């Protein structure tokens, strides 16, 4: 009989204690099965959904097993614990034994443990524990390109308290990325991405009352030659959104924006072309009075053609 067969049949605490007593600590890091493969008892227990008490006994007897990767695929006990819907107590114990597991992507999903936990509708306690051990996960994309709070918003399952914690981590990490490498931040945290409900990603920042410093920094980052002000003007966003972006970074009114035609135009020119309201145009004039004196390149058709290539079309945001 295999040494680990007892783990597949609803093992008791007594079974676990007897197993631990009869095996040296080194054996708990891996036991050879009948096919010659090395099996980690802790991983096996989690995969076969042993009770919390059994899993915690094995972990206590051999904490280093929390860092043991499975054969072939390299998944950690934490990955399996999330997939097996283990309790908050087990997840926290695994994180304490191997903090680095929180930043290890799952071979199966390509996601971080925090992403998978949210997708599995894990408890808020588990999500917060994973976030605390690896706050950077708030600003790292899932395999499908979404960020953490996008998932939470789509599921509409996270409480206000949890969303505040996620947002706080997101803001801090994204701001540090911008400060280190603005262009990389623009690529990794696509502020102009369009969410499932038609909003821009950065609109969530506004709704969550992002700090002035944060909004200013993301408004300074260019995405394919366009500042955020150019994006919202081109996409015919509502007056509220345009004015909020202008308020966050008023200097953008005087920044020329590149298009695929290798020409440069000012935000006021875009506002005129896209038929924005007079309050928006007045605000742009106030922010950069010389805009009226500077002419865009001559052909409106070229202007529209160049800008449309920059961002996907979406319906005008309701005021």
PyMOL commands that set and color helices and strands:
alter all, ss='L'
color gray80, all
select helices_A, chain A and resi 5-8+13-21+25-29+41-47+52-61+63-67+77-83+88-97+99-103+113-119+124-133+135-139+148-155+160-180+182-188+201-207+212-219+228-234+239-248+250-254+267-273+278-287+289-293+300-308
alter helices_A, ss='H'
color red, helices_A
select strands_A, chain A and resi 31-32+38-39+257-258+264-265
alter strands_A, ss='S'
color yellow, strands_A
deselect
rebuild
show_as cartoon
